[in-house]
Amino acid sequence: MIAVQPYENEEKSFGEFRRKVRSAEVLSAAMERLLRNLHFSGKLSVVVQNGSVLKSGYEEGYFRQPEPSLAASPE
């Protein structure tokens, strides 16, 4: 019965991981506040291996609408 327990803990942990990803609970509250204060609109990416973050990055303006060009405005 001892050999089954680690598997059950792993399964429970993975279930919690999936729940948090589905409900968009992947950032700390502090990071969410910072993004909100910056009015950040973009794409965040994180690469994880064996529980450690290997790489992270962002694409700012990923969801921005193109601004109208000045040349198209009548004078």
C-alpha positions in Angstrom: 0.0 0.0 0.0 2.9 2.4 0.5 3.9 2.1 -3.2 0.4 3.3 -4.2 0.6 6.5 -2.2 3.2 8.4 -4.2 1.2 7.6 -7.4 -2.0 9.0 -5.7 -0.2 12.2 -4.6 1.2 12.7 -8.1 -2.2 12.2 -9.6 -3.8 14.6 -7.1 -1.0 17.2 -7.8 -1.5 16.9 -11.6 -5.2 17.2 -11.2 -4.6 20.5 -9.2 -2.2 21.7 -12.0 -4.8 21.0 -14.7 -7.5 22.8 -12.7 -5.3 25.9 -12.2 -4.4 26.1 -15.9 -8.0 25.7 -17.0 -9.2 28.4 -14.6 -6.3 30.7 -15.6 -4.7 30.6 -12.1 -1.2 30.3 -13.4 0.2 33.7 -12.3 0.8 35.0 -8.8 -1.6 37.7 -7.6 1.3 40.2 -7.5 2.1 39.5 -11.2 -1.6 39.8 -12.2 -1.7 43.2 -10.4 1.4 44.4 -12.2 0.0 43.4 -15.6 -3.3 45.1 -14.8 -1.5 48.3 -13.6 0.5 48.3 -16.9 -2.6 47.6 -18.9 -0.5 44.9 -20.5 -2.0 43.2 -23.6 0.2 40.6 -25.0 1.3 37.0 -24.9 3.3 35.5 -22.0 5.2 32.3 -22.5 7.0 30.1 -20.0 9.1 27.0 -20.6 9.4 24.5 -17.7 11.5 21.4 -17.4 11.5 19.2 -14.3 9.7 21.9 -12.3 12.1 24.7 -13.1 11.6 27.6 -15.4 14.0 27.4 -18.2 12.9 30.4 -20.2 10.2 33.1 -20.2 9.2 35.8 -22.5 6.5 38.1 -23.8 5.1 39.6 -27.0 3.8 43.1 -26.2 0.9 44.3 -28.3 -0.1 40.8 -29.3 -3.8 41.8 -29.1 -3.5 45.5 -30.1 -5.5 46.9 -32.9 -3.4 48.6 -35.6 -3.3 52.4 -35.2 -4.6 54.4 -38.2 -1.7 55.9 -40.1 -1.2 59.6 -40.4 -0.9 59.5 -44.1 -4.5 58.2 -44.4 -6.0 61.1 -42.5 -7.3 64.1 -44.5 -5.8 67.5 -43.9 
